[in-house]
Amino acid sequence: MPALQKLKSSTLFYYSLTDLPVMMSIFPVVVFIPRFYASDVGVPLAAVGAYLFITRLMDVVTDPLMGYISDHTRSRFGRRRPWIAIATPIMMLSIYKLFLPPADADGLYMFIWMVLLSVGTTMMLIPYYAWGAELSSDYNERSKVTGWRASLGVVGQLTAQVVPAIALFFWGIGGSASVLEMVGITMLVLMPLCVTTTLIKTPEPQQEVKSVVPLMAGLKVMFSNMAFLRLVGAFMIGSIGLNITTPLYIFFVATVLGAEDMSIYMLSCFYLTNLATIPFWVWLSGKIGKHRAYLASFIIIACAHPFYLFLGEGDFWWMLPITVVTGFAAAGFSQAIPNSMKADVIDLDTLQTGENRAALFFSAWSFAQKATASIGGAIAMFGLALWGFDAAPDAVNDAQQMFGLRFLFSTFPSVFFLAAAAIVWRYPITEARHAEIRAGLAARE
């Protein structure tokens, strides 16, 4: 197991840098891409939902395969670095094509580049997150690793909003197409700089426990780990709720509140709150336990989200306090805490099997993360289509169609948040239990 326990702040910063451009690119994909291709390009809402869903189905194969390959890679540069380096140009090309499409782009064009972006993201994130789990074996130190990474990820999401917000404020440049163009160009500059810094400056610990289990056998053992199943189940169901709201955000602000150009400011408020409160959730998880803090975040967002239902035309500023509360809650369950809990689950698996398959676990988690994004997005798009909502820029929707949008965005996601809270209620790995796991691993070594 890794010898490092107390990590330097510089190491945490260098490692976390890669998450900045990655999250900067992923944010517009889930927020702006559905509306842009449905409204500006003219792809039907149901087709957008289908493309998102089909892309994620492919991850059933690519994610565990990448986890297995990364765990079994042996090179002079380590087993995580090579794949992150290879993934970088793939992601950059995909973002360029998807964010800055030609005039004749259509649904097939969107689908092709979404698939390639998904492949590049898989190659990037699975080794990258597994690397983070190996930086420290300490229960609370892992929360710092994921907290730093989540913070830099939120900075990336904020950058994706601040750049177009500045353009809107000073030069009046707004709209989904302009946002995608500006963010795409900014990401192309930042990604090689951040990834290179991570690869050069972050140590990749030498693993004393090697993974030699065949892929299918490893998956079978992994899914017999009940702590992992409970964790990933809560994460998936809760994230589906959040990902239903994400692509509907622009629709809601533009159509219900009548303030499309202002949506970038409200999103900035959400992620500023998210960034500012990550340290609180890391602190709280150390005080009351990770799973209890995780549970609290689900309950808070479930109670806050239905208040969006009461908003209407001209209520943009009334949306602000609700957004602050949901951004605060999302900081707990979407990034820092579950990633730290996941590393603890890997320790339990290592104790039970004698194998270290960090990347295999992270591949399953990556698939869950991307699947929830596509399932949530598909539910949102199919839901709008079933309600008869028209996404065209000059469309006029009736009261029933507008209620469908408001209900899907505000109240329906809370069902998923509460279900996730119920799943994580009896999560078995506490700090005391993790100390026993670490003692068992130390005795074996």
N, C-alpha and C positions, 0 to 999 in steps of 0.2 A: 504494500500500500504506500501512497505518497508520504514522504517524510515531512513535507512542509505542513505546518499547522497555522502559524501566525504569518499571514502574507503581508508584504509591504503594500502600502497604498499605491505605489508606482506600478507594481505587478498587477494589482486589481484594475488599475486604469488602462494599462497597455492591453491586457486581455479583453477588457470590455469594449475597447474602441471599435472592434469589428461589428458589434451589434448596432452601432450608430447608423452606418449607411444601409445595413440590411433592413432595419426597422423603418428607415427613411423611405426605402423603396417599397416595402410591404404595405405600409400605411395607405398610400394612394391606391394600391391595387384593390384593397377591400373597401375603401371609402369612395374614391372618385371613378375608378374604372367601370363599375356597373352602370352608374348614371351616364357617364360619358359615352359608352358604346351603345346604351339604350336610347339616349336622347340625341346626341350629336351625330353618331354614326348610323343610327337607325336600326340596330339589332333588336328584335323583339325581346321583351322582358323574360318570357319563358325560355327563350334560347340562351340568354345571358345566364340564367340560373342553371340550365342544363350544361353549358360549357364549364361553369365553375364546378359542378358536381362531377362531371366525367373526368376532369383534370385530377381531382382528388382520388378517384377510383384507381388511377394509375399508381398512386403512392402506395397502394396495398403491396405492390411488388417492389418498387424502387426504394422505399424507406427501410424495410428490414434488410434488403440486399446491401444498401449502403452502410448500414450499421454493422453487418457481418464483415464486409470488406474492410471497413475502417479498423475494427477490432483485430483483424488478422494482417493488417499492413505492417511490414517491417522495412524500414528505410533509415538511412543516415540522418534524415530530418525528423524522424518520429513517425507515429502512425496517424496523427491528426493533421499535421501541417500540410502534407502534399495535397490532400483533397480540398482543403480550404483554398489553396493556391490555384488549383485547377478550376474550382467553381467560380472564382472571381470574374474572369472574362466571360463566362457563360451567362452569369447574372447581368453583367453590364450590357451585353449585346441584347438580351431579352428585354431589359428595361427600356433601352433605347427604342427598340422596335415597337414595344407595347405603348409607351408613353408618347412617342412622337410618330404616329402612324401616317402613312401616305393618304392622299385624298380618296383613293379607291379602296380603302380598308373596309372589310366586312366581318361577318361573324366568324368565318373560317380563319381569317387573318388573326383575329383575337384569340381563337382557340389554339392555334399553332404556337403563338408566342407565350401564351399562358402555360402551355405544357412544358416548353423549354425553360421558362422561368422556374417552374416547379421542380424540374430536374436539377437545375443549378442551385436552387435553395436547399434541396435535400442534400446535395454534395457539400454545401457550405455548413449548414446548421447542425447536422448530426455529429460530425467530428468535432465541431466547435463547442457544442454543449457538453459532449462527453469529456472534452479537454477540461472544461470548467469544473466538472464533478471530480476530476482527478487532481486538481490543484491543492485541495485540502481534504482531510478525512474527519475534521472536527464538526460536530453538530451545528454549532452557532457560526463558526467561520464560513461554512457553506452558505449561510444566509447572507453573509457579507459579499461573497462572490456573486451570487445571483442578484443581490441588491445593487451592486455596482453595475453589473451587466444590464439590469432592468433600467437603471437610471440613464445610462448612455443610450439605451434603446429608445427611451422616451425623449431624450435630446434629439435623436434622429427623427422621431415622429414630429417633434416641435419644429425642427428645421424644415420639414416638409410643409409646415403651415406658415412659419415665419417668413420664408422667402416669398411666397405669393401674397401674404398679408402686407408686406412692405410694398410690393408692386401695386397692390390694390390701393393702399393708403396714399402713396406718393404719385402714382401715375395712372390710377384708375383702371388698371389691368386686372380683370377678374374672369370667373367662369372656369368650368372643369378643364377645358382644353388648355387654357393658359397655365393652370396649376400643374397639370401633368407635364407640360413642356418645361417649365421652370424647375420643377422637382427632379425630372429626369436628367437634365443637364447638371444640376448641382450634385446629384448622386454619382454621376460619372466622374466627377472630379474628386469627390471625397472617398469613394470606395477603395481605389488602389492605395491611397495614402494610409487609410485606417487599417486595412487588412495587412499591408506590408509591415506596419509598426507592430501589430499583434504578433505576426509570425517571427519577427526578429527579436522582440523584447520580452516575450513571455516564455518561461521555461515549460517544457513538456516533461512531466515527471516520468521517471523510469518505473514501469509497472513490474512488480515482483510476481503478480498473479496474472497469468496469460489466459486468453480465451481460446480454447481448442474445441469447444462443443460445436458439432455441425449445426447449420442454420436452423433447420426444422426442429431438431431436438432442443436447441436453445430457445426457440419460440414457445415450445410446449412447456418447458420448465418455467419460463418467464411468466406465462399466463396462468401458472398454478400459484403464483405469488399473490396472495389475497390482498396484502397491503398495497401492492402496485395496482391491482384491479380496482380497488376502492378509490385510490388516488386518481388514476386516469379516468375512471368513470365520473367522479365529481368534476374533474377538470373539463371533460368533454361536454357534459350536460350544461355546466355553467357557462362555458365558452360559446356553446350554441346560442344561448340567450343573448350574450354580448354581441355575437356576430350576426344575429338578426338585426340588431339596432344599427350596426356599423354602416352597411351600405344604404340604409334608409335615412341616415342622418341628413344627407344633403337634400333628399326628397322632402323630408319633414320641414327643414328650415326654409327651403325654397317655396314649397307649395302650401304648407299649413301656416307658417309665419309670414310668408311673402318677403323674405329677406335673403335670397340666394347668395348675393355677394358678401353678406355678413357671416355666412356659415363658417368661413375660415377663422374668424375671430372666436366664435363659440368653440370650435374644435381646439383652438389654441388654449382656451380657458380650461377645457377638459384635461388636456395633456400637461399643462402647467401644474394643475392641482395633482395630477397623477405623479409627476416628477417630484413635487415638493413633499408628498406624503409617503413615498417609498421608505425613507428612513424610519418613519413612525411604525410602519408595518414590520420592518425588520426588528425594531426595538420591541414591539409588542409580542412578536413570535418568540423572542428570548425570555419574555416575562411570563407568558401564559401558555406557551407551547405553540408550535407551528400550526397544528390542525385546528386549534381553537381560534387562532387569529384568522385562519383561512375561512372557518365557519362564520365568523363575525362579518367578514367582508361580503359574503354571499347574502346574509340577512339584511345588511344595510342597503345594498343595491336593489334587492328585491322590494324593499319598502319604499325606496325613493323613486324608482322608475315609473310607476303608474301616475305620478303627478304630472308627467308630460301630457297626459290625456286631456287635461283641463286647459291647455294652451290653444290659442287660435291666432287669427290674423292680427299682426301688430304686437304680439306678446313676446318679442325677441328678448327683452331684458328680464322678463319674468322667468325665462328659461335658465338664466344664469345661476341662481341658487341650486336648482335641481342638478345642473351640470357639475357644479362644484362637489356636491355630495356623491354623485355617481362616479366622478373622476377619482375621488378619495377612495371609494370602495374598490374600484377596479384596480387601483394600485396594489391592493392586497392579493386578489385572487388571480390576476392575469399574468403576473410576472414573478415577483421575488419569492413568495412563499412556496408555491407548488414546485418550482424548479429546485429549491433547496430540499424539500421533502423527497423529491425524486432521487436525489443523490443518496439519501438515507436508505431508500428502498433497494438501491443497488448494493449497498453494504450487506443488507439482509440476504440478498440473493447470493452474494459471494460467500457468506458464512455457510449457507445451506448447500451450495453446490461446489465450492472450491474454485469457481471460475470468475473471472472479471469480464463482464460483457457490457460495459458501460454504454458503448455505442449502440448495441442492440436494443437496450432499454430506451436510449434516446431516439432511436429510429422509430420505435413504437410510439413514443411521445410525440415525435415530429409528425408522424402520420395522424395522430389524434388531433394535434394542433391544426394541421392543414385541413383535415376532414371537417372539423368543427367550423372552420372559416367558410368552407364551401357549402356545408349543410346549412349553416345559418344564412349564408348569402342566398342559397337556393330557396330556402323557406321564405325569405324576404321577397325575392323576385317572383316566385310562383304565387305567393300570397297576394301581391299586388295585382298580378295577372288575373287570378281567380276573382278578385274584387272588381275587375274591370278597369283598373287604374290606367290612365293614358300618360306615358312618360314624355310625349312630344313637348318641345318647348312652348308651343302656343296652345296646348290642349287645355280644355276646361272640364274639370272633373266635378261630378255632382256630390251631394252630401253623403251618400252611401259610400262612394269611392274614397272620399276624404276621410270618413270614419275608419275605413279599412286601413288606410295608411297610418292614422293616428293610433289605432288599436295595436297594429303590428309593431309599431315603434315603441309604444309606451308600456302597455300592460301585459301582452302575451309573453315577453321575455322573462317576466318575474316568475312564471311557472317553472322555467328551467333553473333559475337561481335558487328557488326554494327546494327543488328536487336535488340539486347539487349539495345544498346544506344538509339535507337528510342523509345523503350518502357518506359525507365526510364526518358525520356526527360521532361515529365509533371507530375512527381511524386508530390503528393499534400502535404505531411507532411514536412514542413519547421520547423526551430527552433521556429519561432513565432507561427506557428500553434500548435506545440507540447506544447508550454507554455500555450496556451488556453486550450488544452486537460487536462493538469495537473491542471489548475485552476478549471476546471469543476469537476475533480475527487476530489479535495480538498474540494470544496463546498458540494459535495455529502456526503463526509465523515463527 
